[in-house]
Amino acid sequence: VLGFCLLWMAFSDLSIAFVDSIVPRFFTADNFRRAFVDDGLWRALLNTLYVSALTAALVGLGAFPAAAWLADRSRAEAAAFFVVLQALSSAGGVHSLIPLYDLWRRLGLLGGYAPVVLVYLYHSMPVALFALAEFMRDQPPSFRDEARLEGLGPIGYMLRVQLPLALPAVGAAAMVAFLSAWNGFMAPLVFLDDDAKYTIAVRLHAYVGSIASGSPKWNRFAAASIVNIMIVGALFRRFKKPLATSALSDQADD
């Protein structure tokens, strides 16, 4: 039903937020051109892709070595670590935006993407660490023994054995962080001060705003939302198979 309503509004020349017929009234496909050409929404998509890809890459690069170290700790130590980490993560909600705004202002980071990415990392890293550490803890101990017999040290074992086996889990954690950053709204709204740097979520909100804002552009909002959903769906479809395979599964297929 929601998809039908979005399609109806996207192909209607009327900027209304309700559906009163099967076929869109004053049918037009010009809303897509107006949104992405006239309004320059393509730039917001590129901004969102940059922020999301950077967040996903940093989550993967940072979570894997930390999870490898954590997987070697006892379960009691790991549990205590996660309790502290989760407590810190829960303190970084909407109520912390004002202190963070003051912190980024003092550091001279306001207006750039650095504070936005740091906030997304702050929220995505605990989940990634937890999932990766448990995944790597379940790897057979015999792998480490065989690696020692081959002369591999801790770093060599992590990079040549653990990393290939953990690639699907690393990729899954990165995709979760990517999606979270793609849908993020409050951080770019608060920490960015240039329309040219806004992400797609902020630009979509600008089309409709609040009830008191007046003249909402629901048809352009719907057209942009459809393209936004299609891009995210295409990305997940493209990377779904690589994230479901690992070195062990490849060897099993051979």
FENHUDA-V833015 format. One record per residue. N is the residue number from 1. NEAR is the number of other ideal C-beta (glycine too) atoms within 10 Angstrom. Layout:
n:N near:NEAR
n:N near:NEAR
//
This chain:
n:1 near:6
n:2 near:7
n:3 near:9
n:4 near:10
n:5 near:14
n:6 near:18
n:7 near:15
n:8 near:22
n:9 near:25
n:10 near:23
n:11 near:21
n:12 near:22
n:13 near:12
n:14 near:14
n:15 near:17
n:16 near:13
n:17 near:12
n:18 near:9
n:19 near:16
n:20 near:8
n:21 near:8
n:22 near:7
n:23 near:8
n:24 near:17
n:25 near:13
n:26 near:9
n:27 near:10
n:28 near:15
n:29 near:9
n:30 near:14
n:31 near:23
n:32 near:19
n:33 near:13
n:34 near:16
n:35 near:27
n:36 near:18
n:37 near:11
n:38 near:10
n:39 near:17
n:40 near:12
n:41 near:23
n:42 near:13
n:43 near:16
n:44 near:26
n:45 near:18
n:46 near:12
n:47 near:21
n:48 near:24
n:49 near:17
n:50 near:15
n:51 near:24
n:52 near:26
n:53 near:16
n:54 near:19
n:55 near:27
n:56 near:24
n:57 near:14
n:58 near:18
n:59 near:27
n:60 near:21
n:61 near:12
n:62 near:15
n:63 near:28
n:64 near:24
n:65 near:15
n:66 near:17
n:67 near:25
n:68 near:20
n:69 near:14
n:70 near:21
n:71 near:19
n:72 near:14
n:73 near:14
n:74 near:8
n:75 near:8
n:76 near:8
n:77 near:11
n:78 near:19
n:79 near:11
n:80 near:12
n:81 near:17
n:82 near:16
n:83 near:10
n:84 near:10
n:85 near:16
n:86 near:13
n:87 near:10
n:88 near:12
n:89 near:16
n:90 near:10
n:91 near:11
n:92 near:14
n:93 near:10
n:94 near:9
n:95 near:8
n:96 near:13
n:97 near:16
n:98 near:10
n:99 near:11
n:100 near:17
n:101 near:14
n:102 near:11
n:103 near:13
n:104 near:20
n:105 near:13
n:106 near:9
n:107 near:10
n:108 near:9
n:109 near:15
n:110 near:17
n:111 near:14
n:112 near:15
n:113 near:19
n:114 near:15
n:115 near:22
n:116 near:26
n:117 near:21
n:118 near:16
n:119 near:23
n:120 near:25
n:121 near:18
n:122 near:16
n:123 near:18
n:124 near:25
n:125 near:20
n:126 near:17
n:127 near:17
n:128 near:25
n:129 near:22
n:130 near:19
n:131 near:17
n:132 near:26
n:133 near:23
n:134 near:14
n:135 near:19
n:136 near:21
n:137 near:14
n:138 near:8
n:139 near:15
n:140 near:9
n:141 near:7
n:142 near:8
n:143 near:13
n:144 near:16
n:145 near:10
n:146 near:13
n:147 near:18
n:148 near:12
n:149 near:8
n:150 near:11
n:151 near:7
n:152 near:16
n:153 near:9
n:154 near:14
n:155 near:10
n:156 near:12
n:157 near:18
n:158 near:20
n:159 near:14
n:160 near:12
n:161 near:18
n:162 near:23
n:163 near:16
n:164 near:12
n:165 near:17
n:166 near:23
n:167 near:17
n:168 near:17
n:169 near:22
n:170 near:21
n:171 near:20
n:172 near:18
n:173 near:27
n:174 near:25
n:175 near:19
n:176 near:16
n:177 near:27
n:178 near:27
n:179 near:17
n:180 near:17
n:181 near:29
n:182 near:23
n:183 near:14
n:184 near:23
n:185 near:13
n:186 near:14
n:187 near:25
n:188 near:25
n:189 near:16
n:190 near:19
n:191 near:24
n:192 near:21
n:193 near:10
n:194 near:8
n:195 near:12
n:196 near:9
n:197 near:19
n:198 near:21
n:199 near:27
n:200 near:28
n:201 near:20
n:202 near:21
n:203 near:23
n:204 near:20
n:205 near:14
n:206 near:17
n:207 near:22
n:208 near:17
n:209 near:12
n:210 near:8
n:211 near:7
n:212 near:5
n:213 near:10
n:214 near:7
n:215 near:8
n:216 near:17
n:217 near:19
n:218 near:20
n:219 near:27
n:220 near:25
n:221 near:23
n:222 near:25
n:223 near:27
n:224 near:25
n:225 near:18
n:226 near:19
n:227 near:17
n:228 near:20
n:229 near:12
n:230 near:10
n:231 near:15
n:232 near:16
n:233 near:10
n:234 near:10
n:235 near:17
n:236 near:13
n:237 near:9
n:238 near:9
n:239 near:15
n:240 near:11
n:241 near:8
n:242 near:11
n:243 near:17
n:244 near:11
n:245 near:14
n:246 near:17
n:247 near:14
n:248 near:12
n:249 near:12
n:250 near:10
n:251 near:8
n:252 near:9
n:253 near:7
n:254 near:5
//
